[in-house]
Amino acid sequence: MTAVILPPSPDATQRLFARLFRGEEGAQALAYLRALTLDRAMGAHVSSEQLWHLEGQRHLARHILKLVERGSAPN
């Protein structure tokens, strides 16, 4: 039988992401996410599907960055 893991509360999630991305390695991981998504420009040759895919990636990257920011803020 597999244990059911419930998602943490929003506040706990923010603190969790702040801990996961703390330190030099965390900063490098976030820099990689930014470079792969937010800092990436697509040319005129890409399809609508490719643009939608990149926008989905950007949304997720921004969400992660916001969780880290909120979890790192003093209470």
N, CA, C and O of each residue as an XYZ file, in Angstrom:
300
protein
N       0.840     -1.174      0.000
C       0.000      0.000      0.000
C       0.893      1.248      0.000
O       1.852      1.334      0.767
N       0.572      2.189     -0.850
C       1.348      3.412     -0.986
C       0.763      4.506     -0.102
O      -0.451      4.701     -0.047
N       1.653      5.213      0.587
C       1.206      6.321      1.431
C       0.776      7.486      0.547
O       1.394      7.760     -0.482
N      -0.265      8.151      0.949
C      -0.763      9.316      0.230
C      -0.046     10.550      0.772
O      -0.058     10.806      1.976
N       0.569     11.302     -0.116
C       1.246     12.530      0.279
C       0.390     13.698     -0.174
O       0.172     13.906     -1.367
N      -0.086     14.451      0.795
C      -0.934     15.596      0.491
C      -0.062     16.809      0.207
O       1.009     16.952      0.797
N      -0.507     17.690     -0.693
C       0.280     18.901     -0.963
C       0.308     19.805      0.257
O      -0.676     19.888      0.992
N       1.436     20.488      0.479
C       1.512     21.396      1.629
C       0.674     22.645      1.400
O       0.230     22.919      0.285
N       0.471     23.380      2.453
C      -0.262     24.648      2.358
C       0.532     25.625      1.502
O       1.724     25.412      1.285
N      -0.100     26.696      1.008
C       0.638     27.686      0.204
C       1.853     28.266      0.925
O       2.916     28.405      0.319
N       1.716     28.606      2.206
C       2.844     29.151      2.954
C       3.964     28.128      3.076
O       5.136     28.461      2.905
N       3.606     26.896      3.369
C       4.615     25.842      3.490
C       5.282     25.577      2.142
O       6.478     25.292      2.088
N       4.525     25.669      1.067
C       5.084     25.468     -0.270
C       6.108     26.546     -0.588
O       7.166     26.252     -1.144
N       5.806     27.778     -0.243
C       6.746     28.874     -0.490
C       8.041     28.667      0.284
O       9.128     28.858     -0.262
N       7.935     28.280      1.540
C       9.132     28.023      2.344
C       9.909     26.823      1.801
O      11.140     26.824      1.802
N       9.195     25.810      1.343
C       9.833     24.627      0.766
C      10.661     24.997     -0.468
O      11.812     24.578     -0.593
N      10.081     25.773     -1.369
C      10.803     26.167     -2.581
C      11.979     27.073     -2.254
O      13.022     26.985     -2.902
N      11.829     27.944     -1.258
C      12.940     28.805     -0.841
C      14.101     27.956     -0.325
O      15.260     28.249     -0.618
N      13.798     26.912      0.435
C      14.856     26.021      0.934
C      15.499     25.235     -0.207
O      16.720     25.084     -0.247
N      14.688     24.738     -1.126
C      15.215     23.939     -2.234
C      16.192     24.720     -3.105
O      17.173     24.162     -3.596
N      15.925     26.009     -3.297
C      16.741     26.813     -4.201
C      17.674     27.759     -3.448
O      18.169     28.720     -4.037
N      17.927     27.513     -2.163
C      18.841     28.321     -1.359
C      20.282     27.976     -1.739
O      20.567     26.848     -2.142
N      21.167     28.928     -1.614
C      22.590     28.680     -1.821
C      23.007     28.810     -3.275
O      22.207     29.135     -4.153
N      24.290     28.544     -3.498
C      24.881     28.712     -4.828
C      24.275     27.762     -5.860
O      23.978     28.179     -6.979
N      24.090     26.505     -5.502
C      23.515     25.552     -6.456
C      22.075     25.899     -6.802
O      21.656     25.749     -7.950
N      21.325     26.357     -5.827
C      19.957     26.796     -6.085
C      19.918     27.982     -7.015
O      19.087     28.046     -7.921
N      20.829     28.935     -6.791
C      20.907     30.113     -7.660
C      21.279     29.709     -9.086
O      20.767     30.277    -10.050
N      22.166     28.733     -9.215
C      22.537     28.250    -10.545
C      21.358     27.566    -11.240
O      21.151     27.738    -12.441
N      20.594     26.795    -10.475
C      19.417     26.130    -11.048
C      18.390     27.159    -11.518
O      17.811     27.014    -12.595
N      18.164     28.196    -10.713
C      17.215     29.239    -11.105
C      17.726     30.024    -12.311
O      16.941     30.401    -13.180
N      19.033     30.273    -12.370
C      19.615     30.961    -13.528
C      19.420     30.129    -14.789
O      19.147     30.669    -15.861
N      19.559     28.820    -14.657
C      19.333     27.931    -15.797
C      17.871     28.005    -16.260
O      17.602     28.091    -17.459
N      16.938     27.973    -15.318
C      15.516     28.077    -15.678
C      15.216     29.397    -16.380
O      14.477     29.435    -17.363
N      15.803     30.487    -15.858
C      15.606     31.795    -16.501
C      16.149     31.793    -17.929
O      15.470     32.236    -18.855
N      17.370     31.296    -18.104
C      17.996     31.283    -19.433
C      17.202     30.416    -20.408
O      17.069     30.757    -21.583
N      16.687     29.316    -19.925
C      15.963     28.377    -20.782
C      14.580     28.889    -21.174
O      14.041     28.495    -22.208
N      14.011     29.760    -20.357
C      12.623     30.173    -20.589
C      12.470     31.678    -20.746
O      12.134     32.158    -21.829
N      12.712     32.425    -19.679
C      12.408     33.850    -19.663
C      13.336     34.671    -20.555
O      12.910     35.667    -21.140
N      14.584     34.267    -20.661
C      15.560     35.030    -21.453
C      15.666     34.536    -22.889
O      16.560     34.953    -23.625
N      14.784     33.676    -23.281
C      14.844     33.048    -24.602
C      13.905     33.756    -25.572
O      12.742     34.008    -25.257
N      14.417     34.066    -26.738
C      13.591     34.680    -27.788
C      13.437     33.683    -28.937
O      14.385     32.991    -29.308
N      12.263     33.628    -29.475
C      11.993     32.747    -30.616
C      11.914     33.598    -31.877
O      11.459     34.741    -31.841
N      12.351     33.041    -32.965
C      12.303     33.750    -34.235
C      10.942     33.641    -34.896
O      10.029     32.994    -34.382
N      10.829     34.281    -36.031
C       9.560     34.296    -36.773
C       9.234     32.942    -37.394
O       8.110     32.720    -37.844
N      10.196     32.049    -37.420
C      10.022     30.751    -38.083
C       9.298     29.709    -37.231
O       8.957     28.641    -37.740
N       9.055     29.987    -35.951
C       8.483     28.966    -35.083
C       6.975     28.876    -35.250
O       6.311     29.835    -35.644
N       6.460     27.708    -34.941
C       5.019     27.485    -35.064
C       4.284     28.011    -33.834
O       4.893     28.298    -32.804
N       2.994     28.127    -33.962
C       2.157     28.539    -32.832
C       2.289     27.559    -31.680
O       2.309     27.958    -30.516
N       2.379     26.284    -32.004
C       2.521     25.266    -30.966
C       3.813     25.451    -30.182
O       3.824     25.295    -28.961
N       4.896     25.781    -30.867
C       6.163     26.022    -30.186
C       6.079     27.242    -29.285
O       6.616     27.237    -28.177
N       5.409     28.285    -29.754
C       5.237     29.473    -28.923
C       4.393     29.177    -27.691
O       4.717     29.636    -26.595
N       3.324     28.423    -27.856
C       2.476     28.063    -26.717
C       3.257     27.216    -25.721
O       3.118     27.383    -24.510
N       4.075     26.310    -26.233
C       4.886     25.462    -25.362
C       5.854     26.317    -24.543
O       5.973     26.126    -23.332
N       6.537     27.246    -25.182
C       7.471     28.124    -24.483
C       6.735     28.986    -23.462
O       7.243     29.204    -22.362
N       5.562     29.474    -23.803
C       4.799     30.284    -22.852
C       4.398     29.464    -21.630
O       4.377     29.984    -20.514
N       4.082     28.199    -21.831
C       3.788     27.326    -20.695
C       5.012     27.143    -19.805
O       4.907     27.157    -18.579
N       6.172     26.973    -20.433
C       7.416     26.857    -19.673
C       7.694     28.146    -18.908
O       8.091     28.109    -17.743
N       7.488     29.269    -19.557
C       7.711     30.565    -18.911
C       6.791     30.752    -17.716
O       7.209     31.257    -16.675
N       5.549     30.345    -17.868
C       4.597     30.462    -16.763
C       5.075     29.644    -15.565
O       5.058     30.130    -14.434
N       5.499     28.415    -15.808
C       5.965     27.564    -14.723
C       7.233     28.131    -14.085
O       7.366     28.118    -12.861
N       8.163     28.626    -14.898
C       9.396     29.217    -14.367
C       9.076     30.432    -13.501
O       9.633     30.582    -12.413
N       8.181     31.305    -13.978
C       7.802     32.480    -13.184
C       7.129     32.067    -11.876
O       7.337     32.696    -10.838
N       6.332     31.018    -11.931
C       5.657     30.526    -10.726
C       6.692     30.038     -9.706
O       6.599     30.367     -8.523
N       7.662     29.268    -10.153
C       8.723     28.778     -9.266
C       9.504     29.951     -8.678
O       9.758     29.988     -7.474
N       9.883     30.907     -9.521
C      10.634     32.074     -9.045
C       9.838     32.861     -8.007
O      10.405     33.337     -7.024
N       8.548     32.998     -8.214
C       7.695     33.722     -7.268
C       7.574     32.954     -5.953
O       7.578     33.572     -4.888
N       7.468     31.627     -5.998
C       7.424     30.841     -4.773
C       8.707     31.027     -3.968
O       8.667     31.201     -2.750
N       9.843     30.989     -4.659
C      11.135     31.176     -3.995
C      11.213     32.561     -3.374
O      11.649     32.713     -2.233
N      10.793     33.568     -4.123
C      10.831     34.953     -3.632
C       9.956     35.117     -2.381
O      10.385     35.701     -1.386
N       8.754     34.608     -2.446
C       7.833     34.742     -1.312
C       8.316     33.943     -0.104
O       8.204     34.392      1.037
N       8.855     32.752     -0.371
C       9.351     31.919      0.727
C      10.612     32.455      1.372
O      10.921     32.117      2.515
N      11.352     33.297      0.643
C      12.589     33.875      1.172
C      12.354     35.197      1.887
O      13.223     35.667      2.621
N      11.194     35.798      1.683
C      10.892     37.104      2.291
C      10.724     36.956      3.799
O      10.145     35.978      4.272
N      11.235     37.935      4.554
C      11.015     37.886      6.012
C       9.529     38.026      6.323
O       8.796     38.720      5.618
N       9.109     37.374      7.364
C       7.674     37.397      7.731
C       7.264     38.673      8.335
O       6.098     38.841      8.692
